[in-house]
């Protein structure tokens, strides 16, 4: 399935093309320095990072269901691919080490398990593991493994990517400081060894590299926390500090060569222009890479789908988890034939598309086209690009994850242990047993009936990270309403109505100018209430009993919910807030004592009022029925109190025209006016509010035989 075939025929080229073009252009500006940096992080020539930002995103734009996701190279996944490259790389070159190092350095610091991997071997290993990861993602999609992501809780994913951020920082310290005689970090427990060696050689820091790194990091932080917030208040774009640093530092290094001001730092070096020809990645060490490929496939998907669902909820549309498996799988497997490495959706690039107001994946296609132009014509200009600049860009991109490490201790105060359960989750709708206050499963009890406007839903399982998404989906399925879809349809309908209203106002203004030029004799009848002949609307009767036919309340029976973790709390809060936006109240009943204690220790009651939680389902139903009655009474009072226009006689627009005042009877004209110049006929109904009787229609004579006495007889 190609989702582009569904949205492209309905694409609004007039209103959306400019936004998508600007969004794609801004994303491409961000992608150039990031792609170069992530290519260096993997261990391949940096230009292959640019190619990764071209092929993969273009394929995703054809098969993805997210309108705003910006796939491509991503730090966490790039680090995982780089670890595979270090682990499986063959020795192609060795660095000479100084002989005057201390004994500790000879046997500990300078003992590298794997020498530097050649560029060709690095590309081969990266493409091989990327192809395997893509094939596994396609396999997971065929296995309908869209819910696999829920087994990784938000807290687990946060801890995972925060730990990966530490790996990213560690791997970039060599480029930022110029210290080279340190062991790799691709194997377990080598971080301790790395930092011991690193701090023992602080005196060997290269001052130009350190100075350039400190300058870049400082400017990037100033841009992120001072310049960007100020600019975003005026225009929805990010200040391109990364691109300016890449251009500026490259020019400085280039023009200071062979002078007394030369910066002796490592640069990217020669870069081939163009896109490499497709080839089949070598499948050496296939079984050895399989475990890493599965990890890359899952982590790439989990981070991607989490970001997609977050943006989709904000923008009120739906993404398909299984289709995203296929989209990422095809993206990785196809791009691997062009030398690309695995990636995912970047938070920075995705949020840039959201801020620019992009409407579809056409922005991703625009970004790919811009990068193609750069690779074909300007790739050679990055020969003197300093590696400390790229390393600084990578590190600052992880700043939010570093902050998250220090804030994760707050989770201990909320919930120390996340409960793990493999119990199969069941759910059902309950109905009231006739003549009692008992509620049983609908369909199993003949006397159980559904209460009008109220759905009683029961979930027979703890609500925790592995089934919180299932819980929300079951409620949507049982009630037949997905608030995200409903809000999206309402927003689309309101947008169309506003456009139609503007067209009508414009047409009315044009018609009004035309009517002012015409001269007609017109009789206008005013009545207290005008009823349409085809759709009569009687006055409200205070004795009338209202019957609610639309859904107004959802009652969640929590009697079988024995435990709720932090993601379960978020799911309950989301259900309450989402349905509230479409004027449906959610009540909770039969909560267990332990669950109630969890509500107290978390932020549940900060989002959900305490009067929305009841002891029993019967109490919740009584409250829902009372709120229905109050709403109906308020509606009746509003109709009753609506001001009625005063009864006025017809207006004579000609001096010689005789006025015929209307009586006090409840005569309701089907049309508010009749033109005497054209002889249009109109009918008059006689109707009382209580009896609802319709009297005989009186025909108005044509203009050739009209008599005012005949008009008086109608009164």
N, C-alpha and C positions, 0 to 999 in steps of 0.2 A: 504494500500500500504506500502511495506517495501523497502525503497530505497537501503538497503544493498544488496538486490537481484539484483540490477542494477549495482552497482559499484564493488561488490566483484568478480564476474566472470571476470571483466576486470582489476582486481588489478594486478599491476606489482610487484610481490613478490621480484624480484631480486633487484630493485632499491629503493623500497619504504618501505620494511619491517623494515630495520634497522632504518630509520628515524622515523617511527611510534613507534618502540620499545623504542628508546631513548626519544622521546617526551612524551610517556606515563609514562616512568620511572621518568622523571623530574616533571611531573604534580603530580604524586603520592607523591613525596617528599614534594611538596608544599601543597598537600591536607591534610596531616596528622595534622600539627599544625592548619591550618585554620579550618578544620572540627571539631576539638576538641573545638576551640574557638567559632565557630558558634553554636555548640550544647549547650554550656553554655549560649550563648546569648538567645537561645530559652527558656531555663529553664529546659531542659531535661538533663539526664546524658551525659557528653561529648562524650562517646563512641557511642551514637546514631548519632552524627555528622559524625563519620567514616562510619557507615552503610548507611547513606544518600549519601555519596560519592561513594557507591558501587552499590546499586540496581538501583537508578534512572539513573545515567550515562550509565549503561549497557543497559537499556531499550531504552534510547535516541539514542544510537549508532545504534540500529536496525531500528529506524523510522525517525531519523533526516536527514535533507538535508544539513546541514552545515558540512564542512570537518574539521573545526578547533574549533568549539564551545566546551567548557569544562563545562558541566552542573554539578550541585551538590549544596552543601550548599553555600549560598550567603548572605552577611551581611544585605542588605536592606530587603529582603524577610524574613530572619530569625528574624529580629526585628519585622516585622508585625505579624509573627506567635507567637513570644514571647508576644506581646501585647494581642493577643487572649488568650494565656495561662493564663496571669495575670488576664484578665477580667472574664474568665469563671471558674477559678480554685476554688476548694472547700478548705475550711480550714482543713489543716492536722496537722499543727504545729504552735505554736506561739512563738515568741521571747520575752523573758522577758526584760522589759525596766527598766532602773534605776529610782528610786523614787526621786532622788535629782536633777532632771532636772528642768529647769526654767519653769515658767508658759507658756511661748511661746512654749516651746518644748512639754509640756504635751498636749496642745490643737491644736498645729499646726504641728510641725515637726514629732512627733512620732505617729501621728494618721494615721495608715495605713488602707486603704479601704479593702485590701485583704491581709491576712497573706500569708506566704510562701506556695507555692503549692507543694504537694508531687510529687515525681518522677513518680509514676504510673499515677496520675491524669494528670500531665503535658504531659506524652507520649500519653495518651488517647485523650486529647484535640488537641494536635499537629497533630496526625494522622487523627483525624476526619476532621479538617479544611483543611488538605492537600488532603484528598479524595474528599471533596466537590470542592476544587479548581481544581483538575484534571478533575472531571466530567464536570464542567463548561467550561474548556478549550476544552474538546472534543466536547461539545455542540456548542461552538463558531466555531470550525472547521467545523462541519456539517452545520452551518448557513453561511458558506463561509465568515466568518468575518475576513479574512486576512487583509482587509484595515482598520480594527478598530483602528489599531495602529496609523494611520496618523492623527486621531483626537486629539492625544496628541503630541503637537509640541515639537521640540527639546528643546526649552527654558522652556516649562512647565515640561518636564521630568527632565531637569537639576535642576530646582528649587525643584522638588519633591524629588529627590535623595539627593540633598544638604541638604534639611530640615531633611531627614531621617538620614543623617550622623550626624547631631546634636543630634538626638535621640540616635544614637548608642553611641556617646561619653558620653552622660548623663548616659546611662544605665551601662556603664563600669567604671564610676568613683568610684562606691562603691568597686569594686574588686581591682582597682588600688591603692586606698588609705586606704582601710580597714574600712572606715566609714560605719556603718550599720544602724544607727537609722535615716533613711531618708525615705520619702514616695515613693511609686512607681510612674512611669511616664506613665502608660498605659492609663490614662484618660486625656481628654482635659484640657488644662491650668494648668496641674500639674507640668510643668517644672519650673514655677516661684516659686512654693512652694518648689520644690526639691532643687533649688539652694539657696533659703533663709535658708533652714535647713542645707544644706551642708556647707555653709560658716560660719554658726553659730556654727558648730562643728569641725572646722578645727583643734582645739587643740586636738581632739581625733584621729588624723591621726596615723595609725600604721607605724612606721618608717621602719621596714623591708619591708613591702609591697610597700611603696612609693619608697624606695631606689631601689628595684628590678624593679619596673615599669619604673622609670627614666632611669635605666641602659638599659633595654630592648628597650625602645623607642629610646634612643640615638643610640644604635647599629643598630637598624632597619633602622633609617634614614641615618646613615653612609653607610650602605649596599645599600640602594636605590639610593642615590645621588652620591656616590663616588666609591664604589667597583663594583657595577653592570655595570655602564657605561664603566669602564676600562676593565672588563672581557668580556663584550659583543663585544668589538672590536676584540677579539681573538677567542672566542668560543660563539656560540649562546645559552648560558645557563645563568641562574640566580644563583647568589651565595645563597646557602641554609641557610641564616642567621636564618630564623624562626625555621628550624629543629635543627640547632645547639643550639639555645637558649632553645628549649624544652628539648633537651638531657642534656645540660650543667646545667640548673637550676634544673632539676629533680635530677641529681646526687648530686648537692650541697646540696639540701634540704635533700636528703636521707642520705648522709654520715655525715651531721652535726647534725643529731638527737641525743638527749640526751648528747650533748656536750655544752661547753660554747659558741660555735659559732653557735648555732642552730638558724635557721630562722623561727620565729613563724608567718607563713603565712598560709592562707587557701589553701588546695590542692584539687585535683579532687576526691581523695578517691578511694575506691574499684571499679573496673570496671570488669564486666563479659566479658569473652572471647567468641568469636563465634557470629554467626548471629541468632537473635531470630526467633522462629518459626512463620510462617505467621498466622495472626488472623484478624478478621473483626473489624475495629475500631468502638467503640461505637458511636451511633448517638444521644447522648443527646444534648439538646439545638440546634437542627438542624436548626430551623428557625432563632434563634439568631445569629448563625455563618454565615448565608447565605451572608449577606452584606460583612463581612470580607473576606469570601472565594472568592467572585466576585472581590473584590479589589486585593487580592493576585494573582488571576488568571490573571488579566489584567496587573498589574505591572510586574509580572514575565515574561509575554510574551513580553511586550513592551521593557523592558531592554534587554531581550534575542534577540529579532529580530533586534533591533538596532545594537547590537554588531555583530550579524551574517552578516547583510547586509554590515556593515563597512568592515569586513574582506573579505567577498565575492567579494566586489568591488575591493579591493586591490589585491586579488588573481585571479580575473577574472573568477568567476563562479557564478551561480545563485542559490538562496535559495527560496523555496516555502513558502509563509507566511501561507497558509492554512495547509500545511503539518506540519509546525512547531507547529501550534495549537494542532494537533493530537499527535505529538511527546512529547510535554510537558505534555499534558493531560494524556497520557498513562504512562509517567514517574512518575507523581505525584500519579495517582490513583493506579498504581501497587506497588510503593515503600511504600505507606501508610500501606499496609498489613504487612510490616516488621518493623513497628515502625519508619519510616522515616518521616521527615518534609519537607515542600515545600522549593524549592530553585530556582536556575536559573543559567545562565552562568556567571562565574566570569571573570572579565576583566584580572586579573593577570594570571590566569591559561590559559585562551584562548591565550593571547599574548605569553605565554611561548611555546605553541604548534606552533604558527606562527614562532617564532624565531628558534625553533628546526627543522622547515621545514617539519612538518608532512603532510601526503598526504591524510589521510582519518580518519574516526572515529575508525579505528583499534587501534589508540593510546589511545582512551578512554577505550576500552576493556582491553588494557594492564594495564592502571592505576587501573581499577577495580580489576584486578587479583592481583596486588601488594598489594592493600589495604585489600583484602580478606586474603592474607598471614599474613599481620600485625595483623588483627583483630583475626585471629584464633590462632596465636602464641605469639604475643607480646603485646596484649592489657593490660595485667596485669602490664606492666612496667610503666604505666603512673599513678600509684597510688599516687606518691609523686609529680606529676606535679603541680607547683604553679598556682593558678588562676590569679594572677597579670600578669604572662607571657602571658596567653591566652588573657586577656583583652588588653594588649599592642599590640599584633598582630592584633587584630580586629581594634583598633583605628588607627594604622599606615596604615592599608590597606585602610582606608578612606581618606588618606592625600590629594589626588588629589581633592576630593569633598570639603574638607575644603578650599583649595585654590580657588576653583571655586566660593565659596560664596563671596569672596572679589573681584573677577573679573567680577561678573555679572552686576555691575553698568555700565559697558561699553555698555550694551544693550540699556540703556536709550538714549545714544547719537545716536544710529542707528535707533531705532524705538520704540516709547513710548507705542503704543497700537497696538496689533495684531488684524487686522480686522477679523470679524467673518461673514461668509456668508453661507447660506444653499442652494444657487442657484445650480441647477443641471448643472454640467460641460458637455458641448458638444464640439466636435472637428470635423474637416473635412479637406479634402484636396481641394485646390483651383486650378483651371486651367484658362489659359488666354482665353478670349473670342476672337474668330478669328477676326482679323482686327482691334482690339482695344488694349488698355493698361489696360483694366478692368479684374479683376479676380473674378470668381464666383465658387460656389461649383460644383465639378465634379459630373456628373451623373444627375444633375438637369437641366443643360443647354447643349443643344445639340451641340452648337458651342464652348463650352469650351473644351480645349484640354490640355493635360499634356505636359509640356516642357521637352524635353529630358535631362536627367541628373539632373533635378532640381525638388524638391518637395516643394510646398508652403503649409504650415500647419497653421491652425488657431485654437486657443483654446478659446472658448466662455465662459470664466469665470475668475474671479480673481485667481491668483496663490498664495495660502497661505498654511499653514501647513496641512490643511485637505485634499488638493487635489494635493499637489506638486508631490507626488509619482504617482498619476494618470496622471498628465501632462507628466511626463517622459515616463510612459508606453504607453500613447497614441501616442507619437512621434515614439517610437520603433515599435508600431503596424502599424502606417500609412506608415512609410518608409520601413518596412520589415527588419530592421536591428537593432539588439541589440549590441551595441559596446562591451559590456562585453563578450558576447558569441563569437563575431567575433575575439576579441583579444585572447580569450582563444583558439579558433580553430587555429588561426595563430601561436600562441606559440607552440601548440601541433604539427602542421605541420612542423614548423621550427625544432623542436626537432627531429622529425622522419627523416627529410631531412638530418640533421647533422649526425644522426646515420647511415643512408644509405650511406652518403658521406664517412664516415670513413670506412664502409665495402667495398665500391668500391675502395677507395684508397689502402686498404689492398690487395684486389684482384688484382688490377692493378700492385701493386708492385710484387706480386707473379707471375703474368702472364708475366711481363717484364723480370723477371729472366729466365723464360722458353723460351721466344722468342729470347733472346740473344744467346741461344744455337742452334737455327735453322738457316739454310742458305737458303735463298730464293732470287730469282731474282724478284725485285719488281720495278714497275714504279709508281712514285708519281707525280700526276698532281697538280699544284698550280694555282689557279685562283683568281681574285680579289674578287669574292663573290661566295660562294658555296651555292647552293639551294638544298633543299631536294626534291626528286622526288615526294613524296606524299604531301608535304606541301610547295609549292613554295612561296617565299617572294620577290615580285618585289621591285625595287628601289623606294624610295618615290618620288611621283610626286608633284611638288609645286603647281600645279593647282587643286590638289585633295582637296575636302571639307570633313573635318572630321565630323562625326556624333557621338556624345557622347551617349553611350548606358548604362553606369554604373552611379550610383548616385554619384554626385560630390558636390552638394550644397543642404542644407535644409534652407528654409526661413520661419521664424516664424512670422506670422502676429499677431501683438499684439494689433490690433484695438479694440478687445473685452476684453482685459485684463485691467480692471479699477484699479486694486490694486495688489501689490506684497509685501508680507511680507518677513522676513528674510529667512525663509525656501524656499519661492518662488525664492528669489535671488540665493540661493544655488542650487536650481534645474536648473535654467537657466544656471548658470556657469558650472554645471556638464554636462549638455547637450552639451554645447560648447566644453568643454575639452574632453569629452568622444568621440565625433565624430571626433574631431581633431586627435585623436590617430590613426584612421583608414582612414585618408586622406580625410575627408569629412568636408567641411566648413559650419558653421552655421551662418546665418545672421538674424538680427532682424529688423522688419519694422513696421511702423504705431504705434509707441509707444505713449501712451497718455502722456500729459504734467506732470501729477502727477507721473506716473510711471518713467518718465525720471528724475524727481527730486529725487525719491527714488534711482535710479541708481547712482545719483551724491553723495548722502549722505552715501552710503554703499560702499562695496569693489567691486562692479560689474565691474567698468571700470579698476580696477587693474588686473582683470582676462580676461576681454573681451575688445579688442581694440575698441576705439570709431568709427573707420571706418568700424566696423561690424554692426553698427546701422544706419538705413536709414529712411528717411521721409515717403516713400511710398513703396509698394510692387513692383511697376514697376521699381523704381530705384534699388532696391535690385536684381531684375531679370536681369536688364541690367548689373549690376556689375558681377553677377554670369556668365552670358554668355561671358562677356569680359574676365573673368579669365579662363573660359573653352578654349576660343580661344587662349589666351596666352600660356596656358599649351600645347595645341596641336601644336602651332608654335614652342615652345621650344623643343617639342619632335621631330618635323620634322628637326629642325636645328641640333639637337643632332645626328640624323641619317645621315644627310647630311655631318656633320663634322667628322663623324667617320673615322679614318684612314683605308685605304684599303691596303691589302698586295700587294707587287709587284708581277707581273707575272713572274714566273720563269719556265724554261724548266724542263722536267722530269729529275730526278736524276738517273743515271746509277750506280747500285751497283756492276756491273761486268765490268771488263776492256774491255771485248769483246762486251759489249752491246752497241748498237748504240743509240745516243740521238736523240730524235725527238722533237724539240721545238714547242711550241704551238703558234698559231697565235693571232692576236689582236681581233678576233671576240669574241662575247659574248657567247662562248660555255661553258655551265655549266655542268660538269660531275655530274651524280647522286651519284657516289661514288668517294671518294677522291683517291682511289688506286685500282689497280687490280693485283692480284698475277699471274705472268706468270707460276709459278711452279704448281699451282693448276688449272689453266685455268678458273678462275672465270670470268663470263661475267659481263660487266657493260655497261650501256647506257649513251649516251651523248645527252643532250638537247641543242638546239639552241634557244635562247630567247632574245628578246630585251626588254629594260625597258619600253618603251612607247607602242610598238605595242603588246607586250605580245604574239607573235606568236611562235608556237612550230614546229620545223622542224622534218624531218624524223630521226628516231633513227638509229644510225650506230652500227652494231654488230661487236664486236672484235672477231677475229677468235680464235679458241682453240689453245692450245700450240702445237698440232701436225701439224697444217697447218699455223702457224703464219709467216707473212712476214712483214718486216719493211716498205715495200712500201704500204702495206695495211694500216698500221698505219699512214703513211704520208697522205693518202687520207682523213683522217678524219679532217685534219686541214683546 
